[in-house]
Amino acid sequence: MRVLVFPGGTELGLEIGRALAGAKEVALFSAGADVSSHAPFAFARHRTIPPVTELGWFAALQEVVEAWSITHIYPAHDDVLLALAQHSEQLRARVVTSPLATCKICRSKSLTYAHLRDVVAVPQTSASPSAVPEFPVFVKPDQGQGSQRARRIDSRAALDVALAAEPDLLVSEYLPGPEYTVDCFSDRERGLLYAGPRERIRTRSGIAMSTTFVDDPELQAWAAHIAKQLAFHGAWFFQAKRDAAGALKLLEVAPRPAGASSLTRARGINLPLLSLYEAEGVAVDLLPNAGSLALDRALTNRYRHDFHYDTVYVDLDDTLLLRGAVHPPLVAFLYQCLNRGIRLVLLTRHRGETADTLARHRLQSLFDEVIVVPRGVPKSKSITVAAAIFIDDSFAERREVAQALGIPTFDLSMLELLLDDRAV
């Protein structure tokens, strides 16, 4: 399956990439608007196309589908999801999502509440400021995502100002209690197969930065009720929050994986991959691991550079071996080099038997060449390749090599620059 993640730079797009990167049956591609985005740093193949709100986006998307022989398009933004569902019959690739009717209802919070109010509790909403029974209230766009323009409002005067500037805001009761996301998976023939509630402990811009699974029979029951009212194909989720009295109220439903569904993936339920199987009509079994799981995350660094090298010279003591153990990130980089046909040379002043040390740490077959440099002899004398880089913990050694040869030098703190984990 040749899967295009569109757009690849959203939090959901990046999670889809992580979820599918290790699947042997998937080749990954990305597309998105011509704006600053993390997608080119996360996907080895990325193209720019206009956003779905601009003319020409569909023709540009079709060109990408043809150029890359795309078989499946995975929408990674709510506006894109609805647009692709509306054009699915004209696309030359399969859109991985639920039926159009479901997508339309879920794109509007007011439509969602109207459709589900008889099966689950929904927030009390007000049509006008004068109809608000009490403050504070919470406002958010009827069609929005990522907590954009969502906020608490504490007075009628402030609400008047907000609605005058943003008439699309939905006014609902303020819910001060804990918030939950329930990751779900449905098969179009067998119905709901999985529902995993988790509490959203810390959020940023509407994205759960800290979340953990909870055992909540009521949320489990809600998943079954919602699945009977809306047709879902593959991954979907809903969010709920408790009011001041502790009662659950529905926030939203979406026919796609949640951005923090990586916790569910870690449990053994790979929602993006399962959704691909579901789209192809493949019957799947689910095997979640038992146990308590929690996710906490922060920013991830990826880099772009123009270093070109066909040989890596690397030190042993305090570099490849750090505090008596193999340094995993450096080994990951060295295997990345092996995969690309880059020559590896160990350049060391190790005082013991180097071969025995390498064998003890199961590194004996890693290098194309092992050079033991005598004390007092500059390491630059052993570097004979111009297109090379040098990795060593010692600043003095790096400075000597850089001054003598003019090649890039690195210590362990710089390794993340060289690691390339882009999804292919």
N, C-alpha and C positions, 0 to 999 in steps of 0.2 A: 504494500500500500504506500503510495506516494502522497504524503499528507502535507497540505499547506495550512499553516497556522496563521490566521488573519484576524486582527493584527498581532504580530508576534511580540510586540514590546509591552503589552499590558501585563499586569501581574498574573492574570489567567493564562495569557499566551506563554509566558515564561514557565508556568507550572505545567502546561500541556507539553512543552518541549522537554522538561525534566522527566515527565511521566513516560514519554514515548522514546526517549533517547536510547534506552537499552533494549528496545523491542526489535528482535531480529527481522521481523516482517514489515518494518516501517522505515521509510526514508523521509526525513524531515525537511521542510522548506518553510520560509516565512515571508510575509509581505505586510506592508503597512504604509501609512502616509509619510510624505517627505518632511518629517519633523525629527527633532532629536529624540532618539529612542534607544533602548538597550538591546533591541532585537539583533542588530548586526554583531553585537558582542556575544550573543547567546546562540545564534544560529549561523552555521557555516554558509548557508545559502539564503540570501535575503534580497527582496526586490521592493521598490517603492511603487505604490499605486495611489490614486486619489482616495480620500475618505469617502464613505458611502453617502455623505451629505453633499457631495459635489458631482457635477456632470462628468461623465466619462469614466466613472469608477468601474462600471460593469464591463465595458469593453476592455479596459486595462486588466481587469481580473481575468477575463477570458484569455487574453494574450499570455498571461503568466501561466494559466492552467495548461494551455497548449504547449508553451515553450518548455515546461518542466514535466509534461505528461502527468499532471496531478490527477489522482484518482479520488481524493477526499479533501474537503475543505472543512477545517475545524474553526468555527467562529469563536473569537476570544474577546468580544465586547458586545454589550446588549444591543446597541444600534446595528452593529454588523450582523448579529444573529438574526434579528428580524428582517433586515434587508436580504440576507441570503435565503432565509426561509421563503420570502416573497418571490424570489427569482430562482428557486431551486429547479423548476422545470426547464428553465432555459440554460442552466449551467451544465458544462460538460464534465463535471465532477460531482460526487455525492456530498451533500451538506450533512455534517454530523450534528443533528439536532432533532428536536421534537416536531410534531405537526404544526403547521402554520397557525391554526386556531389557538393552540396552546401558547405559542410564542406571542401572539397578539395580546392575549389576556394577561400574560405574565409581564409584558412590557409596561403595563399601566397598573399602578398600585390601586387606583379606584376600581378598575375593572376586576382586578384580583379579589379585592374585598367583596365586591358585589357577587362574584361567582362563588365565593367560599364561605360567606358569612353564615350559612345554614349548617356548616359542618365543623367549623373551627371558630374560635373567638377572634374577632378583628377589632382594631382600635376604633374608638368613637371619632368620627370626623365631623367637621363643621363646614357648611357651604359659604359662610360669611363671617366677618369678625363679630357681628352682632349676635350670631348664633352660638358663639363660644360660651359654654357654661361656666368655665373657670380657667384661671391661668396658674402655672405656665402651660403653654401648648408647645407642640413640636411641629415644625414645618419642613417639608422636603418636596422636591419636584415630583409630580405624578409619574413622570418618566425620567428617572435619573439613576445614577450609580455612584459608588465610591464615596457616599456621604457628601457629594457636591451640593452646595447651597442648603444643606440640611442643618437645622439649628433649633435651639430652644428659644422661645420668645415669652417674655414675662408680663407683658401688658397689652391692653387693647390698642393703645396708641402705637406701640411698636409694631403690632400686627398690621394695623392700617397702612403704615409706611411700607412694610415688607410686601404686602399684597399689591400695593399700588405700583411698586417697582417690578414685582415678579408675580404676575397674575396666575402663573401655572403652578404655584405652590399648593400643596395639599396640606390642610390644617388638621392635625389629629391630636388626640390626647397625649400628654407627656407620660412616658413610661420610664420610671427611674430604676427598675430592677435589673437583674442579670439578663444578658442577651445570649442567644443560642443560634447556632447554625446546625442544620440537620442535613448531612450529605446523604443523597439517595441514589439508587440505581433501579431502573425499571426495564423490563423486557416487554416489548410490545405484545407478545403472546402470553407470557406468564405473569405479567403485572409486576408489582413491587417486590424486589428481591433483597434489597438492603436499605436500611435507614440507620445512620449513626449520628446521634446527637453529640454536640460538643459545645462547651461554653466558650464564648469570646471574652477572654479575660482582659486583654489589652488590644486596642485597635488604633490604627493610624490611617487617615483618609479613607475610612470605611473598610480597611483591610485588617484582618485579624493578625496581629503580630505575636500574640500569645494565646494559645487555645488548648483545651484538653477535653477528652471524652468524658461524658457524664452518663449515668444510668438513669433515664427518665422515661418511664412507661407512657406518660402523657404525650411527650414529643413523638415517641414511636407510634402511638395511636394516631396522632395528627398526620404523620406521613402516610399511613394507610388511608385515612379519610381524603386527603388531598389527591392521592393517586387514583382514587375512584372517581373524582370529579374532573380531572384533567388527564389527557393522554400524554404520557411521557415515553420517549424512546431514548434509553440510555441514561446518562447522568443528569441529575437535577438536584436542587436544594431549596430549602425554605429557611427563613429566619424568623425568630420569635423573641419577644421580650416580656418580662413580667412587669405588671403595674404596681402601684404602691401597696396593694393588698396581696401581692404575690401571685396573681392570676396571669396566665400566659395570654398574650395577644400576638397575632400574626403581623409581621412586618412586610415580608415580600416572599415571592416564589420566583425561581428562575430556572429555565430549561437548559442548564449547563452546569459544569462543575463550579464549585466555589474556589476563589483564589487560594484559600488555605486548606483545600482538600488534600494537600500534600500529607497532612497527618493521617488521613484515611488511606492514602497510598502506602504510607509507612506501615500501616496496619495489615496491608496485604490486599486492599481493594483499590486497584489502579483504574480509577473512573474514566480517564481519557482513553485508555486502551480497551477497556470493557465496552465503551461506547462505540468504538470502531468495530468491534466484533458484533455488537448488537445491530449496527447499521448494515452489516453484511449477512445478517440472519444466522449467525453462529450461536448456538446455545452454549452458555457459559455456566460454570459452577463458581461459587465464591468461597474463599477460604481465609477469613480474617483471623489473625493471631489474637489470642487472648492476652490480657494484661493491661496495665495502666500505661497510657501514652500521653505525652504532652509535647507541644511544639512551641518553641520560642525562636524568633528570627529577628535579624537586623539586616543592614545593607550588605550586599555582596559586591566585591570588586572584580571587574574584568577590564582588560586593557587592550589597546591597539598599539603595535610597535612596528618598526621597519628594520629590525635586526635580521640579517640573513647569515646563516651559518650551516655548515655541513659537518662540523666536528664540535663536540663538547668536551672540554677538559675540566675534570672535577676532582676536588680534594677529598681525602678520606676522613681523617681525624677531625672531629668537631664540625664536620660538614655532612658527609654521607652518614657517618656514625656520630650521633650527638648524644652525649651523656650515656654512652655505652650501648645505645640502641640505634637501629636503622631509622633514618628520618623519612617518614612516609611520603611527605609532599615531594621531596627530591627524587625518591624512587619513582613516583608517579610521572614526574617530568622526564626522567631517563627512559622510562618505557614509552612515553609519548614520542621521544626521539627515535627509539628503536622502530616504532610503527612507521615512522617517516623516512627510515633509511639513513638516519644521521649517525655518524661514527661517534663512539663513546671511548674516552681515554681517561683512565685513572692516573692522576698526577699527585704523588704523595711523598711525604717524608716519614712515613710510618716506621717506628723503631722496631716493631716486632716482625714476625714472619707474615708478610702481607697476604700470601696465598692462604695461610691458615686462618687469618682474621676474616678474609672474604668468605672462606668455606664455612666458618663458624656462624656467619650471618647469612649464609645461603646466597651470596653475591658473586660466587666464583665464575659464573658464566655470563655475567652482565656486560663486561667490557671487551671491546675489540683489542685493547692494549692496556697493559699496566706498566707504568714507569715509576720507579722509586728514585727520587731525586736526592742526591747526597746533600748533607748539611753544607751550607755556604755556597752552593751552586744556585743561581737564580732559576726559578721555575720557567721563566721565559725561554731559557736555552732549550727546553724540551718541547716547546710548542712550535711545530713546523708548518702548520696550516694557517693560511691567512684568513680564510672564512671560518672563524672559530669564535667561541665564547669560553670564558673561564669562570668557574664557580669555586670560591674558597672563603672560609670564615675569616682569614687574616687580611686586615686592611693593608698591611705592609706588602704581603704577597700580591694582592690585587693591584696596588699602586705600581709595584715593580713591573708587572706584566702589562698594565695599561700604558705605562710610559715607554717601555721597550718595544711594544708591538702595536699599540693603538687599537687593540680589540676590546669589545665590551666585557666588563667583569661584573660579577654578581655575588652577593652573599645570600644567606637563607631568607633574610627578610624581603628580598627582591624576587623570590621564586614565583610568587603569584603572577608577576608580569609575564613569565614565560609559559605558564600552564594555560592550555587551550582546551576548555571543556565544552566548546560549542556543539550544539546538537546537530548531528548529520543524519 
